[in-house]
């Protein structure tokens, strides 16, 4: 079976490519190195410098004996991506090819416009490419739990039945996000849902929480296969960032009162969730939505967990509450449902102390590469 | 008071510019002539050829003694539109600067991409321009009733309180449209709503039904001031098109069984609604939504009304049901609420036989200009 991974250079994209490759899938990975270039430009490169995709595919071939095909190009360039569809004829396409940072999308107008243009036009091109070339191909789209925001009602998995004035209908669950990046993901979903209804596409939307973790079962084969692990304010997710701060002796920066609760998952579980979605595809004309997370934590809980494990390992980890640079509710109700992927067979890797210790140990190996200045710059939403 | 009209060359934009001008407002109109150029290219120009904006402003000055300032440029070009904000310092901005045709958005990928890029980046630039230059400026955004689609519950004015598992919260009313164009309007609203919450902008979103009519109290002063009246499949709204078909002896093309119900309003009422919104602005941090329509009709009812009036006037009007080129429900529940603008003081011009006779008479004057080939081409959604 042929799986096309768009955004294959990313934190999730490269790990996903290897995950499918080792399981016997024919994999083609596409990237335009946008995030790599932006991180260079903003002086916040990943903890470990990764070889480019062609080089990593060669390293992977040496380690596993398997091929990952690589094409470098921009998914917003339709002739390019249509050509990729025609050449590879994928049965599944995994769409990670978006500007992935909430902070980046809030930095200035140019980056806001880039986020809108990139995320919506890449999604539109995938829709057109699938419809014109491989209409039965299953689109697996990475959404985010952040699309829902923090409503004062339980969060269902994508859909809700609303009763109103004695009548009922089923709708996409209401979404109102707290960054422009997250808003583009809402917009993507609306666009996909329109074409699912109109053209009968098959789509799975994975509403993913923040991911943490630094290794997968495949990346351990060679250190040069490590995911792009970011720990900076712009591209790093919170728990990854906290572990690096712990190693570097930089106080853990908790925004506001730290009561913000989110759903999290291990990088290894992202692999499982995407794999389960591909192997059990949505039907034609179906937009299937899963909430992709395995447990919830407040920011304070994460900071305390990292501090406690770090302290036991001999780091002296401090927690520092700072004025929240974002505009978000700090005290809120949060009760998402996330049973769909468990029903498909997901076996979660929970956030144990051992997992945190493993992350500390990995980061310790690269501590010389930590750029303290990248950790916190206080980029404000207002 | 200074009112900036974006998309001032359009069917609504020019009429709006005159409506505010005659009432003593200082008006600046902006357009990039996109629709004008697209109509040329697709061989479906308006019934009456309008002079360009500079020329029309001069004609208006002669007819009314008042100025309308004109700037030609693209709202997706941020330096341009920011310059307009800095020069004019508007207190209200009326945003018509979108690709306005559902059919156009469904013709091919390039037109789909243009629709997404134009509609979202124009809205983003207005948001940034207002926030950076005139943060107290009121944004009046034209949405469409089509954003709601045809849900099986009553349609509220923009917002709904949802009770779910014993808890309640208020959300934007669920929206699922039946074209990409309408979907970009949903996406616009989500973007505006994000920045309203984050930056405290003041926004009114007018969810407008299809507009009909060919004259306003201002345009009658000189025939060269007439709105861009389109009767073609791509840029024409249904009732305007039917009247032209009646005059031309072209059977009225009813898509599918014709039971599709929508909310309609007279062009003169669009003027009133926009004016009422500007004079009673939304608060800072408020996204105010009105459903802008005055009565509902099925397509069959509209066709029969046009046929009956046309026949009485000596035209021989036929109705022809054709296979629906769109993907939409033909039999559906439809019960929208539209009291907000009435509460603000809207005095509707309902669709009387006299109104239809007036439209027939105006179109008759220009019957030599009707391009039969533009009326129906059967552009399909699938």
Interface residues (C-beta under 8 A of the other chain):
Chain A: X78 X109 X112 X113 X116 X117 X120 X121 X124 X125 X128 X151 X152 X153 X154 X156 X160 X162 X163 X164 X165 X167 X168 X169 X171 X172 X174 X175 X176 X177 X178 X179 X180 X183 X186 X187 X190 X191 X193 X194 X197 X198 X199 X327 X333 X381 X382
Chain B: X78 X109 X112 X113 X116 X117 X120 X121 X124 X125 X128 X151 X152 X153 X154 X156 X160 X162 X163 X164 X165 X167 X168 X169 X171 X172 X174 X175 X176 X177 X178 X179 X180 X183 X186 X187 X190 X191 X193 X194 X197 X198 X199 X327 X333 X381 X382
